[in-house]
Amino acid sequence: MSDTRIYLDNAATTKTDPRVVAAMEPFFTETYGNPNSLHTEGRAAHSALENARERVRASLNAERPDEVLFTSGGTESDNAALIGLMTAGGRTSGHLIVSAFEHHAILEPAEWLAKHGFDVSLVKPDTDGVVSVAALEKLLRDDTVLVSIMHGNNELGTVQPIAELAAAAHGRGALFHSDAAQTLGKLDIDVQALGVDAMSFSGHKFYGPKGVGVLYLKKGLRFAPYLMGGGQEFRKRSGTQNVPGAQGFATALELMDADRVSETIRLTALRDRLEAAAVARLENVYVNGANVSRMPHITSLIVKGVEGEAMLLHLDAKGIAVSTGSACSSGSLTASHVLLAIDCPQEIAHGSLRLSMGRFTTEAEIDYFVDSLVPIVERLRSMSPVYDKMFGAQSA
Ligand SMILES: Cc1ncc(COP(=O)(O)O)c(C=O)c1O
């Protein structure tokens, strides 16, 4: 089985679905006009762009098509939301709250804002990986402009109570943004029911193309454009639009919507099978966020006494792609900020593995993964001079 690759890193990116590639193709070579041109080619491209926007609007249940802005991906949507909403109308100070386990696409612009006159607070998730309304309420202030809390955490898979958090922010007059790069297509997202003012999405996380995203931005909000130029995307995001990308995004989203219920059941069963087998066959292994609401396709395992990166490389040699929260290769030996935010001790956080399943994952692949992981972990632990001393007795 090791000649064929097993891809368990769908939270990093997904294989573009061949049906999405087919839907995009005509917009490279046939309907290739600039959607902002007035001639026939331009008008054809414009109607393809608006058709994609309308399909995304319908899926999100946004009120109006001009609330759907096409961007270059999740990172741009996150950066634009934070900087665009915080600095709108020439604002140079004010309070921003983001959660401590956000993606760096949120944390870095938050740090940038902190260096440029804004006050930034981090709200901590609990040890299960959930940000509570009570924790947010403690930080909300009269001058809080914006709260940004992700929908589904990319490392843990835990789902945040967005509707309740948004209501708490609104209760104190603050806006609410959520990074939903990991959840679009996997959870039912209705922006009006959730009550968000802005939400970020990324096409390549749900079998769409890389380099295309969406920022949902509720009509009527003051927003400072992050990219300036030709005034495209309702003067909020300049740059000639990626028409094939927009078509790919819309098609990928419709494919997700079409079988979400059955895929949720299938992926949850695969995830539970993986977790049950790993915990039963290996001592000192546990699942982060096991008892809270999680996305169906992500498992965050802690394997005590083993480096995540060592497991990753050994699994890779067996034909399996996974991800880890630790970053030894950078030489920094820093554990994932996500695991530290949920109070996972440094030395344990280094043994993290993130497995993320997807549309193309099979039960046989999950079984092969567990059959491969068990001897790898046993060997690495047997070679460790400290494992028995630190973790010898089953303590998970
Ligand atoms: C939660 C989250 N936000 C943002 C991003 C960035 O998205 P993109 O790769 O489209 O820039 C990712 C992707 O890793 C993510 O998981």
The ligand as an SDF file (V2000), in Angstrom:
LIG
                    3D

 16 16  0  0  0  0  0  0  0  0999 V2000
   -8.3540   29.0030    9.8350 C   0  0  0  0  0  0  0  0  0  0  0  0
   -7.5950   29.4580    8.6350 C   0  0  0  0  0  0  0  0  0  0  0  0
   -7.5990   30.7580    8.3040 N   0  0  0  0  0  0  0  0  0  0  0  0
   -6.9460   31.2060    7.2290 C   0  0  0  0  0  0  0  0  0  0  0  0
   -6.2220   30.3690    6.4270 C   0  0  0  0  0  0  0  0  0  0  0  0
   -5.4790   30.9180    5.2440 C   0  0  0  0  0  0  0  0  0  0  0  0
   -6.1520   30.6350    4.0520 O   0  0  0  0  0  0  0  0  0  0  0  0
   -5.4000   30.7450    2.6380 P   0  0  0  0  0  0  0  0  0  0  0  0
   -4.4600   29.5980    2.5730 O   0  0  0  0  0  0  0  0  0  0  0  0
   -6.5180   30.6410    1.6310 O   0  0  0  0  0  0  0  0  0  0  0  0
   -4.7230   32.0590    2.5910 O   0  0  0  0  0  0  0  0  0  0  0  0
   -6.1840   29.0000    6.7430 C   0  0  0  0  0  0  0  0  0  0  0  0
   -5.3710   28.0640    5.9200 C   0  0  0  0  0  0  0  0  0  0  0  0
   -4.4740   27.4270    6.4180 O   0  0  0  0  0  0  0  0  0  0  0  0
   -6.8870   28.5380    7.8690 C   0  0  0  0  0  0  0  0  0  0  0  0
   -6.8750   27.2520    8.2270 O   0  0  0  0  0  0  0  0  0  0  0  0
  1  2  1  0
  2  3  1  0
  2 15  2  0
  3  4  2  0
  4  5  1  0
  5  6  1  0
  5 12  2  0
  6  7  1  0
  7  8  1  0
  8  9  2  0
  8 10  1  0
  8 11  1  0
 12 13  1  0
 12 15  1  0
 13 14  2  0
 15 16  1  0
M  END
$$$$
